[in-house]
Amino acid sequence: MLAATAVVAMSASFTSCGDSHKSASLKNSVDSASYAIGISTGAGYRENLKTLPGGKANIDDLIAGFIQAIKGDSAVMKMSPREAQQYLQTYFVEAQAREAQENKEAGEKFLAENKTKEGVITTESGLQYKVEKEGTGAKPTEKDKVKVHYTGTLLDGTKFDSSIDRGEPAVFGVGQVIKGWTEGLQIMPVGSKYIFWIPSELAYGAHGAGQDIKPNSVLKFEVELLEIVKDDKAAK
């Protein structure tokens, strides 16, 4: 993951080529191909500069490094390509560690405050939930399959997944999902709507998941348990 992040960050330097202060000549097909490479690459990686950890990227230094490297001007380069790779690897490892610690502290603070709010129940594991609507059906077990509608968000409100947006309920095994889901679903009678706040250790932990769910993230899910699905019904 870190290696991929470093590659993305390094590739983002191509963006500066598309923003060159010089006008493109395009006198022949090679010129046009060169320009097309710059435009294509720049368009593909432009957004990555916005996610550089630690602050806003210094575009002037980025352009300087790119030009020196692509021209092979080692006399003025302040780092060799090897040193640059090593620096980036260390930089992103340290940045990820800082982000993980910040997320951990923010999550702990949120959960400590949230558990004091009216209607919020905290289980022994640390899972927090609130009943929006209490159903009257059976409660699933860890061996059951269920059909649910849900929306998952981060604490800042960023939505990262939603069966409602997809227009189709999700069907899965109660024991085949993150720990917070497995525990929470077994609390819900069919027909219920709950809100779950899942501590990172019951979700994706220190690794996170994908681009949106960062390490040590507390997750919020709004869940409606529609039914317990029998095997013959799930196969249809």
N, C-alpha and C positions, 0 to 999 in steps of 0.2 A: 504493500500500500504506500509506504513511504517512498520507495523507489519510483513508483508510478507518479506520485505527487511531484517528485523532483524533476522527472522528465517533463511533466506538464509545465512546470514553472520555467524550465529551461527553454521549452518550445515556445513559451509565451514571448520570448525575446524576439521571435520572428515578427511579432506584431509591429515592432518599431520600424521594420523595413517598409511595411505598407504605408507608414506615416512619414516617409522620408521627406526632407525639406526640398529635395531636388525633384523636378518634374520628370516623369517618365518619357524617354525618347521614342521608344517603339518604332525604331527605324527599320527593323527587319523581324523575321519570325523568331529569332533567338531572343531579341529584346522583348518581344511580346510574351514569349514563353517564360522568361525570367520574371517579368512583371506579374504574369498570371500566377506564378508560384508564390510571389510575395503577397498578392491579394488573397489567394486561396488559403494560404497558411495563416495570414493575419486575421482573416475573418473567422477561421476555425478556433483560434486561441485568444482572441481579444478579451473575452470575459475572464480568462484565468488570471489576468493581472489584478482584477478586483478582489481575488481571494487570496492574494499573497499574504501569509501571516506576518504579523509584526508591524504592519503599517502600509502606507501607500508606496507603490514601487517608484523608485527614482528612474524616470524614463531616460534622462540624459546618460546616466551611468549604464543603463541597460543597452542603449544604442551604442555607446562607446565600446562596451565589451563585445557586442555582436559584430560590429564592423572590424574591430581588431582581430577577432577570431576568424572571421570569414576571409579576411585578407591574409591571415597567417602572419600578422605583424608582431612577432614574439618580442621584439625589442621594446615595445611600449605596453605590452600586456602585463598587468599587475598580478595575474594568476595564470598558471598553465591550465590547459583544459582538465588535466588530472586533478589539480588543486581545486579547480572550480567545482568539479563533481564531488570531491570530498567535503568541500565547504557546504555545498547545498545539502548533502546527506545529513551532516551534523545540524545544520540550520533547521531542517524540517523535523528531525527527531526531537530537537529541543522545543520547537514550536508546538509540536503535537503534545509533548509532555505538559507544557504550560496550559494548553487548551484543555487537556483532559483534567488537570487539577482545577482549573477555573470552573469547568462544567460540574465537577464533583462537588465543589463548595456551593455553587449556585443551586444544584439539585438538593443538597442536604438542607440548605436554608429554606427552599420552597416547601419541601415536605414537612419540615418542622412547623412552619406557619400554617400550611394547608390542613394538617391534622387537627388543628384547633377550631376549624370552621364548622359551622352547623351542618349536620348531616353527613360529615365525612367520617368514615370508619377505617381504622388502621388494623390490619391483621398482624399476627405474630411475625410474619416474614418481612413486614414493612410495606406490603401492598396497601394502597389506599383506594377506597371506592365510595361512591355516593349513589344511592338508589334514585333514579329519575322516575321509574315506573316498576312496580313489583308485579311480576307475572304470577300465574297460578299453576303452571305446568310443573313437570318433573325437572329435577336438577341433573345435568349430565355428569357422568363419571369420566375418569381419565381415559377409559377405553372407548368412549363414545365418539361418534362424529357429529358435528353440529353445523347448522346453517345460521350465519349471522350477517348482519349489516354493521359496519363500523366505519369510524373515521379516526385516523391517528394524527396527532399534532405534537409539535415540540412545545416547550414551555413558553416560547415567544409567539406562539400561534401559527407557526409554519406548518402547513399540512403536508405530510409526506406519503399518506396512503389513504384511500377511501373506497370501499366497495360501493358506496352510494354514488360516487362520481362515475364509477364504471358501469352503474346501472344494473348490477347483478350481485346478489348475496354471495358470500364466500362459504365454501364447504371444506372442512378440514377436521383432522383428528384433534381432540382436546389435548392429547399428550404429545402432539407433534409441533407445538408452537413454543414461543418463549415462556419462561416459568411464570411470569405474571399473568399471562393469558390462561395457562393451564390451571392455575389456582383460582383466578377470578371467575372463569366460566363455570366451575363447579359450585360456586356460591349462588349463581343465578338460576332461578326457575325459568322455564321456557315462557316467553312472552314479556320478559323483563327488559328494561333499558337501564344500564348502569354507566357511570363514568368511572374509569380506572385511571389512577396515577401510578405508574409502574417505575419503581427505583431502577437505576441502571443495572444493578446486580441481578435483577429479575428480568432484564430486557437484553441488551446487547453488550453490556459491560464496558470494559476498557478498550474494546476493539471498535465499537460502533458498528454501523451498517450503512453501506452506500455513501452518497455524498451528503445527505441531509442529516442522518443520525450520527452525531459526533460521539467520540468516546465519552463514557460516563454520563450519557444523556438520560434524564428522566422523561418518560413518555406519557402522554395523555391519550386515552382512547375512549370514545363514546361508542358503546356496544349495545346492540339489540339482539337478543337471542331469539331467533325465529322458531327453531325446532331442533330436536334431536333426530338425526338422519339415520335410518336403517340402511344396512349394506345394499339391499336390493334397490332402494330408492336412490342412494348415492351413485349407483352405477348407471342410472338413466340419464 
